[in-house]
Amino acid sequence: RRGVLIEEVERRPVQTVQAFRTAISKVASGKPILLLVRLGNANQFIVIRKP
């Protein structure tokens, strides 16, 4: 979603798009991925499943 900042992937900080891509590439297809995201002043953990 526009305006959402991804801060962590699997509890590891990511600061660039390349770091995000590298982190998710290490997760097997079909497995869940834990993300820490920020929207405005709120942080939230969400889980997505890698296709």
PDB file of N, H, CA, C and O in Angstrom:
ATOM      1  N   ARG A   1       0.846  -1.166   0.000  1.00  0.00           N
ATOM      2  CA  ARG A   1       0.000   0.000   0.000  1.00  0.00           C
ATOM      3  C   ARG A   1       0.894   1.232   0.000  1.00  0.00           C
ATOM      4  O   ARG A   1       1.951   1.237   0.632  1.00  0.00           O
ATOM      5  N   ARG A   2       0.484   2.245  -0.687  1.00  0.00           N
ATOM      6  H   ARG A   2      -0.374   2.241  -1.200  1.00  0.00           H
ATOM      7  CA  ARG A   2       1.250   3.479  -0.763  1.00  0.00           C
ATOM      8  C   ARG A   2       1.358   4.112   0.627  1.00  0.00           C
ATOM      9  O   ARG A   2       0.375   4.177   1.365  1.00  0.00           O
ATOM     10  N   GLY A   3       2.548   4.571   0.969  1.00  0.00           N
ATOM     11  H   GLY A   3       3.346   4.517   0.369  1.00  0.00           H
ATOM     12  CA  GLY A   3       2.766   5.210   2.254  1.00  0.00           C
ATOM     13  C   GLY A   3       3.192   4.264   3.362  1.00  0.00           C
ATOM     14  O   GLY A   3       3.487   4.709   4.471  1.00  0.00           O
ATOM     15  N   VAL A   4       3.229   2.958   3.080  1.00  0.00           N
ATOM     16  H   VAL A   4       2.989   2.597   2.179  1.00  0.00           H
ATOM     17  CA  VAL A   4       3.654   1.975   4.075  1.00  0.00           C
ATOM     18  C   VAL A   4       5.156   1.750   3.904  1.00  0.00           C
ATOM     19  O   VAL A   4       5.632   1.483   2.801  1.00  0.00           O
ATOM     20  N   LEU A   5       5.887   1.859   4.996  1.00  0.00           N
ATOM     21  H   LEU A   5       5.500   2.076   5.892  1.00  0.00           H
ATOM     22  CA  LEU A   5       7.331   1.661   4.985  1.00  0.00           C
ATOM     23  C   LEU A   5       7.647   0.308   5.615  1.00  0.00           C
ATOM     24  O   LEU A   5       7.255   0.041   6.751  1.00  0.00           O
ATOM     25  N   ILE A   6       8.345  -0.530   4.885  1.00  0.00           N
ATOM     26  H   ILE A   6       8.663  -0.313   3.963  1.00  0.00           H
ATOM     27  CA  ILE A   6       8.763  -1.830   5.422  1.00  0.00           C
ATOM     28  C   ILE A   6      10.080  -1.615   6.155  1.00  0.00           C
ATOM     29  O   ILE A   6      11.077  -1.213   5.556  1.00  0.00           O
ATOM     30  N   GLU A   7      10.072  -1.885   7.455  1.00  0.00           N
ATOM     31  H   GLU A   7       9.262  -2.212   7.942  1.00  0.00           H
ATOM     32  CA  GLU A   7      11.257  -1.653   8.279  1.00  0.00           C
ATOM     33  C   GLU A   7      12.060  -2.917   8.548  1.00  0.00           C
ATOM     34  O   GLU A   7      13.285  -2.864   8.662  1.00  0.00           O
ATOM     35  N   GLU A   8      11.368  -4.067   8.650  1.00  0.00           N
ATOM     36  H   GLU A   8      10.374  -4.110   8.558  1.00  0.00           H
ATOM     37  CA  GLU A   8      12.058  -5.326   8.927  1.00  0.00           C
ATOM     38  C   GLU A   8      11.431  -6.458   8.131  1.00  0.00           C
ATOM     39  O   GLU A   8      10.231  -6.465   7.857  1.00  0.00           O
ATOM     40  N   VAL A   9      12.276  -7.414   7.769  1.00  0.00           N
ATOM     41  H   VAL A   9      13.251  -7.409   7.991  1.00  0.00           H
ATOM     42  CA  VAL A   9      11.832  -8.669   7.164  1.00  0.00           C
ATOM     43  C   VAL A   9      12.407  -9.784   8.030  1.00  0.00           C
ATOM     44  O   VAL A   9      13.622  -9.883   8.200  1.00  0.00           O
ATOM     45  N   GLU A  10      11.533 -10.616   8.573  1.00  0.00           N
ATOM     46  H   GLU A  10      10.546 -10.535   8.435  1.00  0.00           H
ATOM     47  CA  GLU A  10      11.965 -11.703   9.461  1.00  0.00           C
ATOM     48  C   GLU A  10      12.843 -11.177  10.599  1.00  0.00           C
ATOM     49  O   GLU A  10      13.865 -11.773  10.938  1.00  0.00           O
ATOM     50  N   ARG A  11      12.426 -10.052  11.181  1.00  0.00           N
ATOM     51  H   ARG A  11      11.595  -9.567  10.906  1.00  0.00           H
ATOM     52  CA  ARG A  11      13.096  -9.416  12.330  1.00  0.00           C
ATOM     53  C   ARG A  11      14.494  -8.895  12.014  1.00  0.00           C
ATOM     54  O   ARG A  11      15.299  -8.682  12.922  1.00  0.00           O
ATOM     55  N   ARG A  12      14.785  -8.691  10.730  1.00  0.00           N
ATOM     56  H   ARG A  12      14.132  -8.865   9.993  1.00  0.00           H
ATOM     57  CA  ARG A  12      16.060  -8.098  10.327  1.00  0.00           C
ATOM     58  C   ARG A  12      15.766  -6.769   9.632  1.00  0.00           C
ATOM     59  O   ARG A  12      14.946  -6.720   8.715  1.00  0.00           O
ATOM     60  N   PRO A  13      16.429  -5.693  10.060  1.00  0.00           N
ATOM     61  CA  PRO A  13      16.167  -4.384   9.454  1.00  0.00           C
ATOM     62  C   PRO A  13      16.507  -4.369   7.965  1.00  0.00           C
ATOM     63  O   PRO A  13      17.492  -4.966   7.532  1.00  0.00           O
ATOM     64  N   VAL A  14      15.676  -3.678   7.196  1.00  0.00           N
ATOM     65  H   VAL A  14      14.875  -3.193   7.548  1.00  0.00           H
ATOM     66  CA  VAL A  14      15.954  -3.427   5.779  1.00  0.00           C
ATOM     67  C   VAL A  14      15.816  -1.924   5.548  1.00  0.00           C
ATOM     68  O   VAL A  14      14.869  -1.294   6.017  1.00  0.00           O
ATOM     69  N   GLN A  15      16.774  -1.366   4.822  1.00  0.00           N
ATOM     70  H   GLN A  15      17.544  -1.878   4.441  1.00  0.00           H
ATOM     71  CA  GLN A  15      16.759   0.077   4.605  1.00  0.00           C
ATOM     72  C   GLN A  15      16.668   0.451   3.134  1.00  0.00           C
ATOM     73  O   GLN A  15      16.495   1.621   2.796  1.00  0.00           O
ATOM     74  N   THR A  16      16.784  -0.542   2.261  1.00  0.00           N
ATOM     75  H   THR A  16      16.925  -1.494   2.536  1.00  0.00           H
ATOM     76  CA  THR A  16      16.699  -0.267   0.830  1.00  0.00           C
ATOM     77  C   THR A  16      15.806  -1.305   0.164  1.00  0.00           C
ATOM     78  O   THR A  16      15.524  -2.360   0.732  1.00  0.00           O
ATOM     79  N   VAL A  17      15.371  -0.990  -1.036  1.00  0.00           N
ATOM     80  H   VAL A  17      15.601  -0.132  -1.497  1.00  0.00           H
ATOM     81  CA  VAL A  17      14.570  -1.942  -1.807  1.00  0.00           C
ATOM     82  C   VAL A  17      15.395  -3.192  -2.086  1.00  0.00           C
ATOM     83  O   VAL A  17      14.878  -4.307  -2.021  1.00  0.00           O
ATOM     84  N   GLN A  18      16.664  -3.012  -2.394  1.00  0.00           N
ATOM     85  H   GLN A  18      17.084  -2.106  -2.447  1.00  0.00           H
ATOM     86  CA  GLN A  18      17.527  -4.167  -2.671  1.00  0.00           C
ATOM     87  C   GLN A  18      17.654  -5.064  -1.445  1.00  0.00           C
ATOM     88  O   GLN A  18      17.633  -6.288  -1.575  1.00  0.00           O
ATOM     89  N   ALA A  19      17.786  -4.479  -0.262  1.00  0.00           N
ATOM     90  H   ALA A  19      17.803  -3.484  -0.156  1.00  0.00           H
ATOM     91  CA  ALA A  19      17.866  -5.276   0.971  1.00  0.00           C
ATOM     92  C   ALA A  19      16.570  -6.047   1.196  1.00  0.00           C
ATOM     93  O   ALA A  19      16.605  -7.195   1.639  1.00  0.00           O
ATOM     94  N   PHE A  20      15.430  -5.432   0.897  1.00  0.00           N
ATOM     95  H   PHE A  20      15.401  -4.499   0.537  1.00  0.00           H
ATOM     96  CA  PHE A  20      14.137  -6.108   1.011  1.00  0.00           C
ATOM     97  C   PHE A  20      14.072  -7.286   0.045  1.00  0.00           C
ATOM     98  O   PHE A  20      13.682  -8.388   0.431  1.00  0.00           O
ATOM     99  N   ARG A  21      14.448  -7.059  -1.194  1.00  0.00           N
ATOM    100  H   ARG A  21      14.765  -6.163  -1.507  1.00  0.00           H
ATOM    101  CA  ARG A  21      14.410  -8.129  -2.198  1.00  0.00           C
ATOM    102  C   ARG A  21      15.327  -9.284  -1.821  1.00  0.00           C
ATOM    103  O   ARG A  21      14.966 -10.449  -1.985  1.00  0.00           O
ATOM    104  N   THR A  22      16.500  -8.965  -1.321  1.00  0.00           N
ATOM    105  H   THR A  22      16.794  -8.018  -1.187  1.00  0.00           H
ATOM    106  CA  THR A  22      17.438 -10.004  -0.897  1.00  0.00           C
ATOM    107  C   THR A  22      16.850 -10.823   0.249  1.00  0.00           C
ATOM    108  O   THR A  22      16.943 -12.050   0.253  1.00  0.00           O
ATOM    109  N   ALA A  23      16.247 -10.140   1.220  1.00  0.00           N
ATOM    110  H   ALA A  23      16.172  -9.143   1.217  1.00  0.00           H
ATOM    111  CA  ALA A  23      15.679 -10.831   2.385  1.00  0.00           C
ATOM    112  C   ALA A  23      14.545 -11.766   1.982  1.00  0.00           C
ATOM    113  O   ALA A  23      14.486 -12.897   2.465  1.00  0.00           O
ATOM    114  N   ILE A  24      13.647 -11.320   1.111  1.00  0.00           N
ATOM    115  H   ILE A  24      13.696 -10.401   0.720  1.00  0.00           H
ATOM    116  CA  ILE A  24      12.524 -12.188   0.744  1.00  0.00           C
ATOM    117  C   ILE A  24      12.955 -13.294  -0.209  1.00  0.00           C
ATOM    118  O   ILE A  24      12.298 -14.332  -0.289  1.00  0.00           O
ATOM    119  N   SER A  25      14.054 -13.084  -0.932  1.00  0.00           N
ATOM    120  H   SER A  25      14.588 -12.241  -0.866  1.00  0.00           H
ATOM    121  CA  SER A  25      14.525 -14.135  -1.841  1.00  0.00           C
ATOM    122  C   SER A  25      15.027 -15.354  -1.072  1.00  0.00           C
ATOM    123  O   SER A  25      15.101 -16.449  -1.629  1.00  0.00           O
ATOM    124  N   LYS A  26      15.369 -15.174   0.190  1.00  0.00           N
ATOM    125  H   LYS A  26      15.309 -14.284   0.642  1.00  0.00           H
ATOM    126  CA  LYS A  26      15.881 -16.271   1.015  1.00  0.00           C
ATOM    127  C   LYS A  26      14.772 -17.130   1.607  1.00  0.00           C
ATOM    128  O   LYS A  26      15.045 -18.177   2.194  1.00  0.00           O
ATOM    129  N   VAL A  27      13.518 -16.694   1.456  1.00  0.00           N
ATOM    130  H   VAL A  27      13.297 -15.843   0.979  1.00  0.00           H
ATOM    131  CA  VAL A  27      12.374 -17.433   1.993  1.00  0.00           C
ATOM    132  C   VAL A  27      11.816 -18.328   0.890  1.00  0.00           C
ATOM    133  O   VAL A  27      11.618 -17.874  -0.237  1.00  0.00           O
ATOM    134  N   ALA A  28      11.565 -19.574   1.204  1.00  0.00           N
ATOM    135  H   ALA A  28      11.726 -19.943   2.120  1.00  0.00           H
ATOM    136  CA  ALA A  28      11.044 -20.533   0.227  1.00  0.00           C
ATOM    137  C   ALA A  28       9.619 -20.172  -0.181  1.00  0.00           C
ATOM    138  O   ALA A  28       8.859 -19.609   0.608  1.00  0.00           O
ATOM    139  N   SER A  29       9.268 -20.500  -1.414  1.00  0.00           N
ATOM    140  H   SER A  29       9.885 -20.957  -2.055  1.00  0.00           H
ATOM    141  CA  SER A  29       7.909 -20.274  -1.907  1.00  0.00           C
ATOM    142  C   SER A  29       6.906 -21.000  -1.023  1.00  0.00           C
ATOM    143  O   SER A  29       7.140 -22.129  -0.591  1.00  0.00           O
ATOM    144  N   GLY A  30       5.787 -20.336  -0.763  1.00  0.00           N
ATOM    145  H   GLY A  30       5.597 -19.419  -1.114  1.00  0.00           H
ATOM    146  CA  GLY A  30       4.731 -20.914   0.054  1.00  0.00           C
ATOM    147  C   GLY A  30       4.908 -20.697   1.546  1.00  0.00           C
ATOM    148  O   GLY A  30       4.009 -21.010   2.328  1.00  0.00           O
ATOM    149  N   LYS A  31       6.049 -20.167   1.951  1.00  0.00           N
ATOM    150  H   LYS A  31       6.779 -19.913   1.317  1.00  0.00           H
ATOM    151  CA  LYS A  31       6.318 -19.940   3.373  1.00  0.00           C
ATOM    152  C   LYS A  31       5.868 -18.537   3.785  1.00  0.00           C
ATOM    153  O   LYS A  31       5.854 -17.620   2.963  1.00  0.00           O
ATOM    154  N   PRO A  32       5.499 -18.372   5.064  1.00  0.00           N
ATOM    155  CA  PRO A  32       5.117 -17.043   5.549  1.00  0.00           C
ATOM    156  C   PRO A  32       6.346 -16.162   5.760  1.00  0.00           C
ATOM    157  O   PRO A  32       7.436 -16.654   6.053  1.00  0.00           O
ATOM    158  N   ILE A  33       6.154 -14.855   5.607  1.00  0.00           N
ATOM    159  H   ILE A  33       5.269 -14.455   5.369  1.00  0.00           H
ATOM    160  CA  ILE A  33       7.208 -13.869   5.815  1.00  0.00           C
ATOM    161  C   ILE A  33       6.689 -12.847   6.819  1.00  0.00           C
ATOM    162  O   ILE A  33       5.640 -12.239   6.604  1.00  0.00           O
ATOM    163  N   LEU A  34       7.423 -12.657   7.914  1.00  0.00           N
ATOM    164  H   LEU A  34       8.275 -13.150   8.088  1.00  0.00           H
ATOM    165  CA  LEU A  34       7.059 -11.682   8.931  1.00  0.00           C
ATOM    166  C   LEU A  34       7.652 -10.327   8.554  1.00  0.00           C
ATOM    167  O   LEU A  34       8.858 -10.206   8.340  1.00  0.00           O
ATOM    168  N   LEU A  35       6.796  -9.313   8.474  1.00  0.00           N
ATOM    169  H   LEU A  35       5.816  -9.411   8.648  1.00  0.00           H
ATOM    170  CA  LEU A  35       7.229  -7.956   8.156  1.00  0.00           C
ATOM    171  C   LEU A  35       6.866  -7.018   9.292  1.00  0.00           C
ATOM    172  O   LEU A  35       5.802  -7.153   9.897  1.00  0.00           O
ATOM    173  N   LEU A  36       7.741  -6.071   9.584  1.00  0.00           N
ATOM    174  H   LEU A  36       8.605  -5.961   9.093  1.00  0.00           H
ATOM    175  CA  LEU A  36       7.409  -4.954  10.459  1.00  0.00           C
ATOM    176  C   LEU A  36       7.233  -3.753   9.548  1.00  0.00           C
ATOM    177  O   LEU A  36       8.165  -3.359   8.847  1.00  0.00           O
ATOM    178  N   VAL A  37       6.042  -3.169   9.556  1.00  0.00           N
ATOM    179  H   VAL A  37       5.285  -3.489  10.125  1.00  0.00           H
ATOM    180  CA  VAL A  37       5.743  -2.048   8.674  1.00  0.00           C
ATOM    181  C   VAL A  37       5.364  -0.824   9.497  1.00  0.00           C
ATOM    182  O   VAL A  37       4.909  -0.941  10.635  1.00  0.00           O
ATOM    183  N   ARG A  38       5.557   0.340   8.911  1.00  0.00           N
ATOM    184  H   ARG A  38       5.926   0.436   7.986  1.00  0.00           H
ATOM    185  CA  ARG A  38       5.169   1.595   9.546  1.00  0.00           C
ATOM    186  C   ARG A  38       4.212   2.326   8.614  1.00  0.00           C
ATOM    187  O   ARG A  38       4.465   2.476   7.419  1.00  0.00           O
ATOM    188  N   LEU A  39       3.114   2.771   9.193  1.00  0.00           N
ATOM    189  H   LEU A  39       2.909   2.648  10.163  1.00  0.00           H
ATOM    190  CA  LEU A  39       2.151   3.609   8.479  1.00  0.00           C
ATOM    191  C   LEU A  39       1.879   4.801   9.373  1.00  0.00           C
ATOM    192  O   LEU A  39       1.213   4.684  10.402  1.00  0.00           O
ATOM    193  N   GLY A  40       2.400   5.948   8.970  1.00  0.00           N
ATOM    194  H   GLY A  40       2.941   6.043   8.135  1.00  0.00           H
ATOM    195  CA  GLY A  40       2.287   7.125   9.829  1.00  0.00           C
ATOM    196  C   GLY A  40       3.133   6.931  11.070  1.00  0.00           C
ATOM    197  O   GLY A  40       4.330   6.659  10.978  1.00  0.00           O
ATOM    198  N   ASN A  41       2.511   7.071  12.235  1.00  0.00           N
ATOM    199  H   ASN A  41       1.539   7.292  12.311  1.00  0.00           H
ATOM    200  CA  ASN A  41       3.229   6.918  13.505  1.00  0.00           C
ATOM    201  C   ASN A  41       3.091   5.529  14.105  1.00  0.00           C
ATOM    202  O   ASN A  41       3.602   5.278  15.196  1.00  0.00           O
ATOM    203  N   ALA A  42       2.417   4.631  13.422  1.00  0.00           N
ATOM    204  H   ALA A  42       2.002   4.834  12.536  1.00  0.00           H
ATOM    205  CA  ALA A  42       2.136   3.301  13.974  1.00  0.00           C
ATOM    206  C   ALA A  42       2.993   2.232  13.304  1.00  0.00           C
ATOM    207  O   ALA A  42       3.148   2.217  12.083  1.00  0.00           O
ATOM    208  N   ASN A  43       3.547   1.335  14.125  1.00  0.00           N
ATOM    209  H   ASN A  43       3.420   1.347  15.117  1.00  0.00           H
ATOM    210  CA  ASN A  43       4.250   0.152  13.633  1.00  0.00           C
ATOM    211  C   ASN A  43       3.352  -1.053  13.821  1.00  0.00           C
ATOM    212  O   ASN A  43       2.589  -1.132  14.784  1.00  0.00           O
ATOM    213  N   GLN A  44       3.451  -1.993  12.891  1.00  0.00           N
ATOM    214  H   GLN A  44       4.072  -1.929  12.109  1.00  0.00           H
ATOM    215  CA  GLN A  44       2.618  -3.190  12.979  1.00  0.00           C
ATOM    216  C   GLN A  44       3.349  -4.353  12.323  1.00  0.00           C
ATOM    217  O   GLN A  44       3.976  -4.197  11.275  1.00  0.00           O
ATOM    218  N   PHE A  45       3.260  -5.527  12.957  1.00  0.00           N
ATOM    219  H   PHE A  45       2.750  -5.654  13.808  1.00  0.00           H
ATOM    220  CA  PHE A  45       3.760  -6.742  12.334  1.00  0.00           C
ATOM    221  C   PHE A  45       2.652  -7.316  11.465  1.00  0.00           C
ATOM    222  O   PHE A  45       1.492  -7.367  11.876  1.00  0.00           O
ATOM    223  N   ILE A  46       3.012  -7.748  10.265  1.00  0.00           N
ATOM    224  H   ILE A  46       3.954  -7.707   9.931  1.00  0.00           H
ATOM    225  CA  ILE A  46       2.075  -8.447   9.390  1.00  0.00           C
ATOM    226  C   ILE A  46       2.785  -9.671   8.827  1.00  0.00           C
ATOM    227  O   ILE A  46       4.013  -9.722   8.766  1.00  0.00           O
ATOM    228  N   VAL A  47       2.006 -10.636   8.425  1.00  0.00           N
ATOM    229  H   VAL A  47       1.008 -10.595   8.475  1.00  0.00           H
ATOM    230  CA  VAL A  47       2.550 -11.850   7.817  1.00  0.00           C
ATOM    231  C   VAL A  47       1.964 -11.977   6.425  1.00  0.00           C
ATOM    232  O   VAL A  47       0.753 -11.877   6.230  1.00  0.00           O
ATOM    233  N   ILE A  48       2.846 -12.198   5.458  1.00  0.00           N
ATOM    234  H   ILE A  48       3.830 -12.279   5.616  1.00  0.00           H
ATOM    235  CA  ILE A  48       2.416 -12.466   4.088  1.00  0.00           C
ATOM    236  C   ILE A  48       2.969 -13.830   3.698  1.00  0.00           C
ATOM    237  O   ILE A  48       3.918 -14.318   4.311  1.00  0.00           O
ATOM    238  N   ARG A  49       2.390 -14.430   2.702  1.00  0.00           N
ATOM    239  H   ARG A  49       1.619 -14.034   2.204  1.00  0.00           H
ATOM    240  CA  ARG A  49       2.877 -15.725   2.220  1.00  0.00           C
ATOM    241  C   ARG A  49       3.528 -15.502   0.860  1.00  0.00           C
ATOM    242  O   ARG A  49       2.949 -14.875  -0.027  1.00  0.00           O
ATOM    243  N   LYS A  50       4.742 -16.027   0.712  1.00  0.00           N
ATOM    244  H   LYS A  50       5.213 -16.537   1.432  1.00  0.00           H
ATOM    245  CA  LYS A  50       5.457 -15.890  -0.554  1.00  0.00           C
ATOM    246  C   LYS A  50       4.822 -16.830  -1.572  1.00  0.00           C
ATOM    247  O   LYS A  50       4.660 -18.020  -1.302  1.00  0.00           O
ATOM    248  N   PRO A  51       4.464 -16.308  -2.731  1.00  0.00           N
ATOM    249  CA  PRO A  51       3.837 -17.173  -3.753  1.00  0.00           C
ATOM    250  C   PRO A  51       4.789 -18.229  -4.291  1.00  0.00           C
ATOM    251  O   PRO A  51       4.408 -19.024  -5.149  1.00  0.00           O
TER     252      PRO A  51
END
